[in-house]
């Protein structure tokens, strides 16, 4: 049955929410204050028709908007959109009874994302389709343009489709191309290839290598194992040039990375020794080492190896000690962190509860927590606050433009 709904707010996943006698109804691609007509099933609005549009609604810039699942908030004007992201951080903190200054959201421009995860499927006509999943669906939306992506990634889409074809050898394969623009060209790591029947055949590997060579990829790898490398993919962290491991983690947008690094470095200035936990290949390590000696730790042995390789490329840095260690199973204890008067954490979405509890017992006066999940950040912040820290300020960062995803930098002082 078709119902008329008034959208009250936008929820944490980016859908508009209408309050009804039967409970909340989630309406995708709507804005606060809008009146819409929709078919409501199980608390979700389908076939949504905008009756009265919000003055904050703008014309989406992507031809794939509404079908592609990647940009659920592209129809929202920049000001209220960025303020909504700020509010998501405030709400996460409030659930843990935390009050702190939440700064305005740091915006990033379109056309700057250097990492994409592109799904490959074979269409009904036999063509290789490359793109993103549709909203709330496994269906693939073929993408020919992408306003959030670096134009060099968009220009490579036809060549990447030819590379993907070799990985569709088995009917059960659902390959994803993790594409990264580096200083030496495109780095592509492919996952999702069916392995139970023996994995990619030698013939398919050769076809993939030939396509990668024709596309002038810097490197092509399969689930972290290099198939062909014409040039070592490298990135810069501070003054260091670092070889990126196959499938290695890298912040998606250089401008967002720069904003997070500058705030982190500014917060620990004056420290005598700094710990950089969940350090990856050194995103924060090298800028921090311009200030003081750094103890760096991460579970990725490949990331630590890359960090060590980068240590010889920069001059004027303070000593860096790097250790491969699973900080979830074996968090660094106060004894391991002795002498560190500033500690930086940049964990994955699950947060770092066990490591945070150990940090709380140290004598460090400053903790900087970089997070890609306000909910787990707030949970871990509660532990630090209970141990005597004060959350001085939080800066949201809009790394993933027009999505519901929020990143942040939180600064704690004892």
Secondary structure by P-SEA (a helix, b strand, c coil): cbbbbbbcccccccbbbbbccccbbbbccccccccccccccccccccccccccccccccccccccccccccccccccaaaaaaaaaaaaaaaaaaaccccccccbbbbbcccccccbbbbbbccccbbbbbbbcccccbbbbbcccccccaaaaaaaaaaaaaacccccccccccccccccccccbbbbbcccccccccccaaaaaaaaaaaaaacccccccccccccccccbbbbcccbbbbbcccccccccaaaaaaaaaaaaaaaccccbbbbcccccccaaaaaaaccccccccccaaaaaaaaaaccccccccbbbbbbcccccccccccccccccbbbbbccccccaaaaaaaaaccccbbbbbbccaaaaaaaaaaaaaacccccbbbbbccccccccccbbbbbcc
